[in-house]
Amino acid sequence: MSHPEITNRWSLQGTTALVTGGTKGIGYAVVEELAALGACVHTCARSQGQIDACLRQWKERGLKVSGSVCDVSSQADREKLIKEVSSLFGGKLNILINNAGTNVYKPTLEYTAEDFSFMMNTNLQSAFHLSQLAHPLLKASGAGRIVFMSSICSVTSVNIGYPIYSASKGT
């Protein structure tokens, strides 16, 4: 038996969303779910090839998804991304999903200062900065929401060798 009031309640028709790191894993699933519910979604990844492959799949399924290359660890790339999203969505954004994340897999004592900066910039600083940059767009939508993806690693030790990743996901 169909319940139209439940179906309509979950509609995201007419909304816009930005999902960072949306070409694989959880981000990919989030892009698909938001678009299937009717949202116009923009996503980003570091690889144009990954973006193109995903966009083809989504287009074949009739989903409204666009994408662009963005290394969220780069301040300049983050600023460019938000300008692009603002242009695409008429200066309004309903949903920001801070999903992009990375890890460097090596023994704890072998981490470098560059490893630390890369992971913190990708996993933590990018989410904070993108939220700041997106604030005017979220506010303009009248119904802005921000989601931060975390990890079980932020609250419990699941493997030796994830100290920076764990810290970046738990703050």
C-alpha positions as a Markdown table, in Angstrom:
| # | Residue | x | y | z |
|---|---|---|---|---|
| 1 | Met | 0.0 | 0.0 | 0.0 |
| 2 | Ser | 1.4 | 3.4 | -1.0 |
| 3 | His | 1.4 | 6.3 | 1.4 |
| 4 | Pro | 1.7 | 9.5 | -0.6 |
| 5 | Glu | 2.1 | 11.7 | 2.5 |
| 6 | Ile | 5.2 | 9.7 | 3.5 |
| 7 | Thr | 6.6 | 9.8 | -0.1 |
| 8 | Asn | 6.1 | 13.6 | -0.3 |
| 9 | Arg | 7.6 | 14.2 | 3.1 |
| 10 | Trp | 10.9 | 12.7 | 1.8 |
| 11 | Ser | 10.9 | 14.6 | -1.5 |
| 12 | Leu | 13.9 | 16.9 | -2.0 |
| 13 | Gln | 12.4 | 18.3 | -5.3 |
| 14 | Gly | 13.6 | 21.9 | -5.8 |
| 15 | Thr | 16.5 | 21.7 | -3.4 |
| 16 | Thr | 20.2 | 21.9 | -4.1 |
| 17 | Ala | 23.1 | 20.0 | -2.6 |
| 18 | Leu | 26.9 | 20.0 | -2.6 |
| 19 | Val | 28.6 | 16.7 | -1.6 |
| 20 | Thr | 32.3 | 16.7 | -1.4 |
| 21 | Gly | 34.1 | 13.5 | -2.3 |
| 22 | Gly | 31.0 | 12.1 | -4.1 |
| 23 | Thr | 32.6 | 9.7 | -6.6 |
| 24 | Lys | 33.1 | 6.7 | -4.3 |
| 25 | Gly | 32.1 | 5.1 | -1.1 |
| 26 | Ile | 29.7 | 6.9 | 1.2 |
| 27 | Gly | 29.8 | 10.1 | -0.8 |
| 28 | Tyr | 28.7 | 8.3 | -4.0 |
| 29 | Ala | 25.8 | 6.7 | -2.1 |
| 30 | Val | 24.8 | 10.1 | -0.6 |
| 31 | Val | 24.9 | 11.8 | -4.1 |
| 32 | Glu | 22.7 | 9.0 | -5.5 |
| 33 | Glu | 20.2 | 9.2 | -2.6 |
| 34 | Leu | 19.9 | 13.0 | -2.7 |
| 35 | Ala | 19.4 | 13.0 | -6.5 |
| 36 | Ala | 16.9 | 10.1 | -6.4 |
| 37 | Leu | 14.9 | 12.2 | -3.9 |
| 38 | Gly | 14.8 | 15.0 | -6.4 |
| 39 | Ala | 17.7 | 17.3 | -5.4 |
| 40 | Cys | 20.0 | 18.9 | -7.9 |
| 41 | Val | 23.4 | 17.8 | -6.7 |
| 42 | His | 26.9 | 19.0 | -7.4 |
| 43 | Thr | 29.8 | 16.9 | -6.3 |
| 44 | Cys | 33.6 | 17.1 | -6.5 |
| 45 | Ala | 36.6 | 14.9 | -6.4 |
| 46 | Arg | 40.3 | 15.2 | -7.2 |
| 47 | Ser | 40.1 | 13.1 | -10.4 |
| 48 | Gln | 38.3 | 14.3 | -13.6 |
| 49 | Gly | 38.2 | 10.7 | -14.7 |
| 50 | Gln | 36.3 | 9.6 | -11.6 |
| 51 | Ile | 33.9 | 12.5 | -12.0 |
| 52 | Asp | 33.2 | 11.8 | -15.7 |
| 53 | Ala | 32.6 | 8.1 | -15.0 |
| 54 | Cys | 30.1 | 8.8 | -12.2 |
| 55 | Leu | 28.4 | 11.6 | -14.2 |
| 56 | Arg | 27.8 | 9.1 | -17.1 |
| 57 | Gln | 26.2 | 6.6 | -14.7 |
| 58 | Trp | 24.0 | 9.2 | -13.0 |
| 59 | Lys | 22.9 | 10.7 | -16.3 |
| 60 | Glu | 21.9 | 7.2 | -17.6 |
| 61 | Arg | 19.7 | 6.9 | -14.5 |
| 62 | Gly | 18.1 | 10.3 | -15.1 |
| 63 | Leu | 19.6 | 11.9 | -11.9 |
| 64 | Lys | 20.4 | 15.6 | -11.8 |
| 65 | Val | 24.1 | 15.6 | -10.9 |
| 66 | Ser | 27.0 | 17.9 | -11.9 |
| 67 | Gly | 30.6 | 17.6 | -10.9 |
| 68 | Ser | 33.9 | 19.3 | -10.9 |
| 69 | Val | 37.5 | 18.7 | -9.9 |
| 70 | Cys | 38.4 | 20.0 | -6.5 |
| 71 | Asp | 41.1 | 19.1 | -4.1 |
| 72 | Val | 39.4 | 20.1 | -0.9 |
| 73 | Ser | 42.8 | 20.3 | 0.9 |
| 74 | Ser | 43.5 | 23.5 | -1.2 |
| 75 | Gln | 42.0 | 26.8 | 0.0 |
| 76 | Ala | 42.0 | 28.1 | -3.6 |
| 77 | Asp | 40.1 | 25.0 | -4.9 |
| 78 | Arg | 37.5 | 25.3 | -2.1 |
| 79 | Glu | 36.9 | 29.0 | -3.0 |
| 80 | Lys | 36.6 | 28.1 | -6.7 |
| 81 | Leu | 34.2 | 25.3 | -5.8 |
| 82 | Ile | 31.8 | 27.5 | -3.9 |
| 83 | Lys | 31.8 | 30.1 | -6.6 |
| 84 | Glu | 30.9 | 27.4 | -9.1 |
| 85 | Val | 28.2 | 26.1 | -6.9 |
| 86 | Ser | 26.8 | 29.6 | -6.4 |
| 87 | Ser | 26.7 | 30.1 | -10.1 |
| 88 | Leu | 25.1 | 26.7 | -10.8 |
| 89 | Phe | 22.4 | 27.1 | -8.1 |
| 90 | Gly | 21.6 | 30.8 | -8.4 |
| 91 | Gly | 23.3 | 31.8 | -5.2 |
| 92 | Lys | 21.4 | 29.3 | -3.1 |
| 93 | Leu | 22.4 | 26.0 | -1.5 |
| 94 | Asn | 20.1 | 23.9 | 0.7 |
| 95 | Ile | 22.5 | 21.1 | 1.7 |
| 96 | Leu | 26.2 | 20.9 | 2.2 |
| 97 | Ile | 27.6 | 17.4 | 2.9 |
| 98 | Asn | 31.3 | 17.6 | 4.1 |
| 99 | Asn | 32.2 | 14.1 | 3.1 |
| 100 | Ala | 35.6 | 14.2 | 1.5 |
| 101 | Gly | 38.3 | 12.5 | 3.5 |
| 102 | Thr | 41.6 | 10.8 | 3.2 |
| 103 | Asn | 44.1 | 8.8 | 5.1 |
| 104 | Val | 47.8 | 8.0 | 4.8 |
| 105 | Tyr | 48.5 | 4.4 | 5.7 |
| 106 | Lys | 51.9 | 4.0 | 7.4 |
| 107 | Pro | 53.3 | 3.2 | 10.8 |
| 108 | Thr | 52.7 | 6.1 | 13.3 |
| 109 | Leu | 56.4 | 7.0 | 13.7 |
| 110 | Glu | 56.8 | 7.4 | 10.0 |
| 111 | Tyr | 54.3 | 10.2 | 9.5 |
| 112 | Thr | 55.7 | 13.5 | 8.3 |
| 113 | Ala | 54.6 | 17.0 | 8.9 |
| 114 | Glu | 53.4 | 17.0 | 5.3 |
| 115 | Asp | 51.2 | 13.9 | 6.0 |
| 116 | Phe | 49.7 | 15.7 | 9.0 |
| 117 | Ser | 49.0 | 18.9 | 7.1 |
| 118 | Phe | 47.5 | 17.0 | 4.1 |
| 119 | Met | 45.1 | 14.9 | 6.3 |
| 120 | Met | 44.1 | 17.8 | 8.5 |
| 121 | Asn | 43.5 | 20.1 | 5.5 |
| 122 | Thr | 41.5 | 17.5 | 3.7 |
| 123 | Asn | 39.5 | 16.0 | 6.6 |
| 124 | Leu | 39.0 | 18.9 | 9.0 |
| 125 | Gln | 40.0 | 22.3 | 7.7 |
| 126 | Ser | 38.2 | 21.8 | 4.4 |
| 127 | Ala | 34.9 | 21.0 | 6.2 |
| 128 | Phe | 35.2 | 24.1 | 8.4 |
| 129 | His | 36.2 | 26.4 | 5.6 |
| 130 | Leu | 33.6 | 25.1 | 3.1 |
| 131 | Ser | 30.9 | 25.6 | 5.8 |
| 132 | Gln | 32.1 | 29.2 | 6.2 |
| 133 | Leu | 32.2 | 29.8 | 2.4 |
| 134 | Ala | 28.8 | 28.2 | 1.9 |
| 135 | His | 27.1 | 30.1 | 4.7 |
| 136 | Pro | 25.7 | 32.9 | 2.5 |
| 137 | Leu | 24.3 | 30.4 | 0.0 |
| 138 | Leu | 22.8 | 28.3 | 2.8 |
| 139 | Lys | 21.3 | 31.3 | 4.4 |
| 140 | Ala | 19.9 | 32.5 | 1.1 |
| 141 | Ser | 18.1 | 29.2 | 0.6 |
| 142 | Gly | 16.1 | 29.8 | 3.7 |
| 143 | Ala | 16.6 | 26.2 | 4.7 |
| 144 | Gly | 20.3 | 25.5 | 4.8 |
| 145 | Arg | 21.7 | 22.3 | 6.4 |
| 146 | Ile | 25.3 | 21.2 | 6.9 |
| 147 | Val | 26.3 | 17.5 | 7.5 |
| 148 | Phe | 29.8 | 16.5 | 8.6 |
| 149 | Met | 30.8 | 12.9 | 7.9 |
| 150 | Ser | 32.9 | 11.4 | 10.7 |
| 151 | Ser | 34.3 | 8.0 | 11.4 |
| 152 | Ile | 34.2 | 5.3 | 14.1 |
| 153 | Cys | 37.9 | 5.9 | 14.3 |
| 154 | Ser | 37.2 | 9.2 | 16.0 |
| 155 | Val | 35.9 | 7.5 | 19.1 |
| 156 | Thr | 37.6 | 4.2 | 19.3 |
| 157 | Ser | 40.9 | 2.7 | 18.2 |
| 158 | Val | 40.2 | 0.3 | 15.3 |
| 159 | Asn | 43.7 | 0.0 | 13.9 |
| 160 | Ile | 47.2 | 1.0 | 14.8 |
| 161 | Gly | 48.5 | 3.6 | 12.4 |
| 162 | Tyr | 45.4 | 5.9 | 12.2 |
| 163 | Pro | 46.3 | 8.6 | 14.8 |
| 164 | Ile | 46.1 | 11.6 | 12.5 |
| 165 | Tyr | 43.0 | 10.4 | 10.6 |
| 166 | Ser | 41.3 | 9.7 | 14.0 |
| 167 | Ala | 42.1 | 13.1 | 15.3 |
| 168 | Ser | 40.9 | 14.8 | 12.1 |
| 169 | Lys | 37.6 | 13.0 | 12.2 |
| 170 | Gly | 37.0 | 13.4 | 15.9 |
| 171 | Thr | 37.3 | 17.2 | 16.2 |
